[in-house]
């Protein structure tokens, strides 16, 4: 098991600006030691010859180019149907009260 001391937990709590009770400090010493021990166990696993599984769906390059499409509409005619404009944006009434 990893050696996590009370001082380590107190320092982490101070850095995270957490106020911990003495009971919480004792609890976190045990929990953090178990977590670090589990990470150590995972680090010792032999993974030679295994491929990383960072993508499991088989999809590749599913994005599209960001292109401006001209549909042939007159922008001024479209803007004539909106209630109001402000700084080249459509102005609407407030939706959230």
Backbone as numpy.savetxt, mean C-alpha at the origin, in Angstrom:
# Nx Ny Nz CAx CAy CAz Cx Cy Cz
15.28 -19.05 19.08 14.44 -17.87 19.08 15.33 -16.63 19.08
14.88 -15.58 18.45 15.65 -14.35 18.35 15.67 -13.62 19.69
16.74 -12.90 19.91 16.89 -12.17 21.17 16.33 -10.75 21.02
15.08 -10.57 21.42 14.45 -9.25 21.44 14.32 -8.86 22.91
14.90 -7.75 23.26 14.88 -7.34 24.67 13.77 -6.32 24.92
13.53 -6.08 26.18 12.55 -5.05 26.57 12.98 -3.69 26.03
14.30 -3.46 26.06 14.80 -2.17 25.56 14.51 -2.00 24.07
14.59 -3.10 23.31 14.26 -3.04 21.88 12.80 -2.63 21.68
11.91 -3.23 22.45 10.48 -2.93 22.34 10.20 -1.50 22.77
10.83 -1.06 23.85 10.64 0.31 24.32 11.14 1.30 23.27
12.29 1.00 22.65 12.83 1.88 21.62 11.90 1.93 20.40
11.40 0.75 19.95 10.46 0.71 18.82 9.19 1.48 19.14
8.69 1.33 20.34 7.47 2.04 20.74 7.70 3.54 20.75
8.86 3.96 21.24 9.17 5.39 21.25 9.27 5.93 19.83
9.94 5.18 18.93 10.07 5.61 17.54 8.70 5.70 16.86
7.79 4.77 17.21 6.45 4.77 16.63 5.49 5.66 17.40
6.01 6.32 18.43 5.20 7.19 19.30 4.02 6.47 19.90
4.29 5.26 20.41 3.27 4.46 21.09 3.53 4.48 22.58
2.47 4.54 23.33 2.60 4.43 24.78 2.17 3.03 25.17
3.12 2.25 25.69 2.84 0.86 26.05 2.91 0.69 27.56
2.01 -0.14 28.10 2.07 -0.48 29.52 3.14 -1.56 29.71
3.48 -1.82 30.95 4.49 -2.85 31.24 4.02 -4.22 30.74
2.73 -4.50 30.88 2.19 -5.79 30.41 2.29 -5.89 28.89
2.02 -4.78 28.19 2.11 -4.79 26.74 3.56 -4.98 26.28
4.48 -4.36 26.99 5.90 -4.53 26.64 6.30 -5.99 26.76
5.91 -6.62 27.86 6.23 -8.04 28.05 5.60 -8.90 26.96
4.37 -8.58 26.61 3.66 -9.34 25.57 4.36 -9.18 24.21
4.76 -7.95 23.89 5.41 -7.70 22.60 6.80 -8.30 22.53
7.49 -8.41 23.66 8.80 -9.08 23.66 8.62 -10.52 23.19
7.62 -11.20 23.72 7.36 -12.59 23.33 6.91 -12.68 21.87
5.96 -11.83 21.48 5.42 -11.89 20.12 6.49 -11.55 19.07
7.27 -10.52 19.32 8.31 -10.15 18.35 9.39 -11.22 18.27
9.71 -11.86 19.38 10.69 -12.94 19.36 10.18 -14.10 18.51
8.89 -14.42 18.64 8.32 -15.50 17.83 8.29 -15.12 16.35
7.97 -13.88 16.04 7.94 -13.44 14.64 9.33 -13.50 14.03
10.32 -12.98 14.73 11.69 -13.01 14.24 12.17 -14.45 14.11
11.80 -15.30 15.03 12.16 -16.72 14.94 11.55 -17.37 13.71
10.31 -17.02 13.39 9.66 -17.57 12.20 10.34 -17.08 10.92
10.74 -15.82 10.90 11.46 -15.28 9.75 12.80 -16.00 9.60
13.47 -16.25 10.70 14.73 -17.01 10.65 14.50 -18.40 10.07
13.39 -19.03 10.46 13.05 -20.36 9.93 12.83 -20.29 8.43
12.11 -19.27 7.96 11.87 -19.10 6.53 13.17 -18.84 5.77
14.09 -18.11 6.39 15.37 -17.83 5.75 16.22 -19.09 5.57
16.00 -20.09 6.41 16.82 -21.30 6.35 16.30 -22.32 5.34
15.14 -22.07 4.72 14.57 -23.01 3.77 15.38 -22.97 2.47
15.69 -24.15 1.94 16.45 -24.24 0.69 15.50 -24.07 -0.50
15.71 -22.99 -1.26 14.85 -22.71 -2.40 15.63 -22.74 -3.72
16.75 -23.41 -3.72 17.53 -23.48 -4.95 16.74 -24.21 -6.02
16.76 -23.64 -7.22 16.07 -24.25 -8.34 14.61 -23.88 -8.47
14.06 -23.16 -7.50 12.66 -22.75 -7.57 12.53 -21.39 -8.24
11.53 -21.26 -9.09 11.29 -19.98 -9.74 10.44 -19.11 -8.82
10.68 -17.79 -8.82 9.85 -16.91 -8.00 8.41 -16.90 -8.50
7.47 -16.79 -7.59 6.05 -16.77 -7.96 5.48 -15.37 -7.74
6.10 -14.38 -8.38 5.61 -13.02 -8.22 4.44 -12.72 -9.15
4.14 -13.61 -10.10 3.01 -13.44 -11.01 2.45 -14.83 -11.29
1.24 -15.10 -10.85 0.70 -16.46 -10.96 -0.45 -16.58 -11.95
-0.90 -15.46 -12.55 -2.04 -15.55 -13.46 -1.64 -15.88 -14.88
-0.38 -15.69 -15.21 0.07 -15.95 -16.57 -0.14 -14.78 -17.51
-0.77 -13.71 -17.04 -1.00 -12.54 -17.88 0.28 -11.73 -17.99
0.53 -11.24 -19.19 1.68 -10.37 -19.37 1.26 -9.16 -20.19
1.80 -8.01 -19.82 1.59 -6.78 -20.54 0.11 -6.51 -20.83
-0.69 -6.42 -19.78 -2.12 -6.22 -19.95 -2.50 -4.74 -19.95
-1.51 -3.87 -20.05 -1.81 -2.45 -20.09 -1.91 -1.99 -21.54
-2.49 -0.85 -21.74 -2.60 -0.30 -23.09 -1.91 1.06 -23.11
-1.58 1.52 -24.29 -0.97 2.83 -24.43 -1.97 3.91 -24.08
-1.51 4.97 -23.48 -2.36 6.09 -23.11 -2.35 7.07 -24.28
-3.35 6.93 -25.15 -3.41 7.75 -26.35 -4.66 8.62 -26.32
-4.55 9.83 -26.84 -5.70 10.72 -26.97 -6.42 10.34 -28.25
-7.72 10.07 -28.13 -8.53 9.69 -29.29 -9.40 10.87 -29.66
-9.35 11.27 -30.90 -10.19 12.36 -31.39 -11.45 11.75 -32.01
-12.59 11.97 -31.34 -13.86 11.43 -31.81 -14.57 12.37 -32.78
-13.96 13.51 -33.07 -14.53 14.44 -34.04 -15.59 15.37 -33.49
-15.76 15.44 -32.17 -16.76 16.32 -31.58 -16.19 17.73 -31.45
-17.06 18.71 -31.57 -16.67 20.09 -31.36 -16.72 20.37 -29.86
-15.57 20.67 -29.27 -15.49 20.87 -27.82 -16.36 22.03 -27.36
-16.42 23.08 -28.13 -17.25 24.24 -27.76 -18.72 23.86 -27.74
-19.15 23.03 -28.69 -20.55 22.59 -28.72 -20.87 21.71 -27.52
-19.95 20.86 -27.13 -20.18 20.01 -25.96 -20.26 20.85 -24.70
-19.38 21.83 -24.58 -19.36 22.68 -23.38 -20.60 23.56 -23.29
-21.29 23.78 -24.37 -22.48 24.62 -24.32 -23.62 23.94 -23.57
-23.52 22.64 -23.35 -24.57 21.88 -22.66 -24.34 21.76 -21.15
-23.22 22.22 -20.65 -22.93 22.07 -19.21 -23.43 23.29 -18.46
-23.74 23.12 -17.15 -24.30 24.24 -16.39 -23.33 25.40 -16.22
-22.03 25.15 -16.17 -21.08 26.25 -16.00 -19.65 25.76 -16.15
-18.74 26.68 -16.42 -17.33 26.34 -16.57 -16.51 27.22 -15.63
-15.40 26.67 -15.13 -14.46 27.44 -14.32 -13.07 26.88 -14.57
-12.17 27.71 -15.04 -10.79 27.32 -15.32 -10.73 26.08 -16.21
-11.48 26.07 -17.27 -11.49 24.99 -18.25 -12.01 23.66 -17.68
-12.76 23.72 -16.57 -13.37 22.54 -15.96 -14.87 22.75 -15.86
-15.61 21.67 -15.87 -17.07 21.74 -15.71 -17.37 22.03 -14.25
-18.17 23.07 -14.01 -18.52 23.45 -12.65 -19.90 22.89 -12.33
-19.98 22.14 -11.23 -21.26 21.56 -10.79 -21.55 22.00 -9.36
-22.78 21.76 -8.94 -23.13 22.07 -7.56 -22.44 21.10 -6.62
-22.26 21.51 -5.39 -21.63 20.69 -4.38 -22.49 19.44 -4.13
-21.84 18.27 -4.10 -22.56 17.01 -3.96 -22.60 16.51 -2.52
-21.60 16.84 -1.73 -21.50 16.36 -0.36 -21.86 17.50 0.58
-22.77 17.21 1.51 -23.23 18.27 2.42 -22.44 18.41 3.65
